[in-house]
Amino acid sequence: MNEQINRADWYNPAEAAARLTANSGKKVDTAYLRTLARYGKITTLKLGDRASLYSKKDVDAYVVEGRGDKTNRIKRQAALSKGKGKGGKKSEDKAVA
């Protein structure tokens, strides 16, 4: 039952928070790591009731965005893609009329 853990593949909470802070350019607290783990964004390894390790692969790839940044980016992309299909047709109609 005693499995060997390759410590090189995991961050402790302080290391993971520091790495996310460096990735994102904004302060990330260890409490936010637990939230990301609860949402399934970062893989964790529970060592007990009060200790966890965080996957380096997941933490290194994750970038924390500001509140609403992702939603606004998605809305802008959707608006741009809608505008591409309509723009050419209107100018052709005006030229014919």
N, C-alpha and C positions, 0 to 999 in steps of 0.2 A: 504494500500500500504506500510505501515511501517512494514517491517519484522524484527524480532529479529534475530540477528546474535550471534551464540555461539562463542565468541572470543577465546575460548580454542581450537577450531578446525582450527584456521587460524594464520599465521605469517604475521607481517608487513614486508616490504621489507628489512629492516636492520636485523631483526631476521632471515628471510629466507636465506639471504646471509651468515650470520654467521653460520647457520646450514649446508648449503651446503659446506662451507669452512671446517667445522669440519668433515663432511662426506667424503670429497674428499682429504683433506690434501693439498689443493691448494687454493689460494685466489680467491673468487668468488665475483664479483661486482653485484650491484643491476641491472645494465643494462643487464647482462646475464640472470637474472631472467625474465625480460621482453621478452627476446628472447625465453627462454624455454616456457613461457606462449604462445607466438605467434605461436610456433610450436606444441602446444597442449601437451607438456610433463608435465606441471604443471597446475592445475586448479586454476583459479583466480576468485576473487570476486571484481568487479569494484565498488568503492565507489563514483566515480566521474570521471571527466576528468583526474585528476592528482593523484588519489589515488587508490591503489589496495591492496588486501590481497591475500595471497598465501596459498593453502591448506596444512596443516601440514602433512597429510597422503602422499601426492605426494612429498613434499620437503624432508621428512624424508627417503623416499624410493629411492630417486634419488642420484646417484653418478656421479660427473663430471669426465670424463676421459680426458687424454691429447690428443692433436691433433694427429689423426692417430692411437691411441691405439686400438680403437674398430675395425677399418678396418684391422689392422695387426693381431689382435686376430682372427677375422673371417677367414682371409686368412690362418693362421696357422692351424686352426681347419679343414678347407677344405682340406689342403694338407695332414694332418694326416689321415683323413678319406679316402682319395684316396689311400694313401700308404698302408693301411691295407688290401685292397682288392687285390692288385697286388703282394705284397711281398711273400706270400706263394706259389703262382702259379709258379713264376720264379724259385724258389729253387727246386721245384719238377721236372720241365723241365730239369734243369741242371743235376740232379741226374740220370734221365733216359737216357740222351744222353751220 
